[in-house]
């Protein structure tokens, strides 16, 4: 009979140990789930920020391209003005 009591005690101890382990694992799972939700939210925020930055980058590229064309035309116009002025100076020197 004492052997049966000893086996029951052993089973009882093992069940108690498994219950403690179950609670610990459940708590760990809850922490991981919480961390996963936080990371998911952070990913969503970062993806939104990336989309905003890509739009801003596109606007800047478009603006730069447009500005570069205007700047190139302005530079060409200035060069033409300087060439004309040089031609007038040469004409005055030849007179």
C-alpha positions in Angstrom: 0.0 0.0 0.0 2.8 2.4 0.7 4.1 1.8 -2.8 0.8 2.9 -4.2 0.8 6.0 -1.9 4.4 6.8 -3.1 3.3 6.4 -6.8 0.3 8.7 -6.2 2.5 11.3 -4.5 5.0 11.1 -7.4 2.1 11.5 -9.9 0.8 14.4 -7.8 4.2 16.1 -7.7 4.6 15.6 -11.5 1.2 17.1 -12.2 2.0 20.1 -10.0 5.3 20.6 -11.8 3.5 20.4 -15.2 0.9 22.9 -14.0 3.7 25.3 -13.0 5.4 24.8 -16.3 2.1 25.4 -18.1 1.6 28.7 -16.3 5.1 29.8 -17.1 4.8 28.9 -20.7 1.4 30.6 -20.9 2.9 33.8 -19.4 5.8 33.6 -21.9 3.3 33.1 -24.8 1.4 36.2 -23.6 4.6 38.2 -23.6 5.5 37.0 -27.1 2.0 37.8 -28.4 2.2 41.3 -26.9 5.7 41.8 -28.4 4.4 40.5 -31.8 1.5 43.0 -31.7 3.8 45.9 -30.9 6.2 44.9 -33.7 3.3 44.6 -36.1 2.2 48.2 -35.2 5.7 49.4 -35.6 6.1 47.8 -39.0 2.8 49.4 -40.1 4.1 52.8 -38.9 7.4 52.3 -40.6 5.8 51.2 -43.9 3.6 54.3 -43.8 6.7 56.5 -43.2 8.5 54.7 -46.1 5.5 55.4 -48.4 5.5 59.1 -47.3 9.3 59.4 -47.9 9.0 57.8 -51.3 6.3 60.3 -52.3 8.4 63.1 -51.0 11.4 61.8 -52.9 9.4 61.6 -56.1 8.3 65.2 -55.6 11.8 66.3 -55.0 13.1 64.5 -58.1 10.3 66.0 -60.3 11.0 69.4 -58.9 14.8 69.0 -59.4 14.3 67.8 -63.0 12.0 70.8 -63.7 14.3 73.2 -62.0 17.3 71.7 -63.8 15.7 72.3 -67.2 14.8 75.9 -66.3 18.3 76.4 -64.9 19.8 75.0 -68.1 17.8 77.3 -70.2 18.7 80.3 -68.1 22.4 79.3 -68.4 22.1 79.0 -72.2 20.4 82.4 -72.3 23.1 84.0 -70.2 25.8 82.5 -72.4 24.0 83.8 -75.5 23.9 87.3 -74.0 27.6 87.2 -73.2 28.5 86.0 -76.7 26.4 88.9 -78.1 28.2 91.4 -75.9 31.6 90.0 -76.9 30.5 90.3 -80.6 29.5 94.0 -80.0 32.9 94.6 -78.3 34.7 93.1 -81.2 32.7 95.1 -83.6 33.6 98.3 -81.7 37.3 97.3 -81.7 37.2 96.8 -85.5 35.8 100.2 -86.2 
